Amino acid sequence: MSTSGTGQAPGLLEIVDDTDWTRPTPGTDPLAVEYFRRCAEGTLSIERCADCGSSQHYPRGICMACGAVPDLVPVAGTGTVYSFTIVRQSGTPPFADMLPYVLALVDLDEGPRLMGNITDCDPTAVTVGARVQAYMLRATQEIAIPLWRLAES
């Protein structure tokens, strides 16, 4: 079962609930907990500094440009593939069961670069410069992980 937030305000993304999560879950520091809680609600967020306007990801709690305290703000979840690799070998469960898979660096339209998997496509269809759309894969009731799909042309 999935719920869709497509076409709504920035940050409200599809949440896919029908997959059993077998990969490691993220850490429990307060910034990570808030970020992944928002993901579980369908919101992809970055930090943006009200003092200098700089944007960053991953959440750090301090602006890397000026040292002020940034706000966690929702973003659209769209971007462009900056770089990627197709992982074809892994002896580590559960990753061995996912082969082959795409691990990519995605430049968000709002600026920061995120790392994540591009799914639901032939891995050879991914190219540098391809447009992608984020969605959330629920790992637990409180945590969802942002993943990517190639955007429809």
ABEGO torsion letter per residue (X at the ends): XBBBABGBBBGBBBBBAABBBABBBBBABAAAAAAAAAAAAGBBBBBBBAAAGBBBOBBAGBBAAAGBBBBBBBBAGBBBBABBBBBABBABOAAAAAOBBBBBBBBBAAGBBBBBBBBGBBAAABBBGBBBBBBBBBABAABBBBBBBBBBX
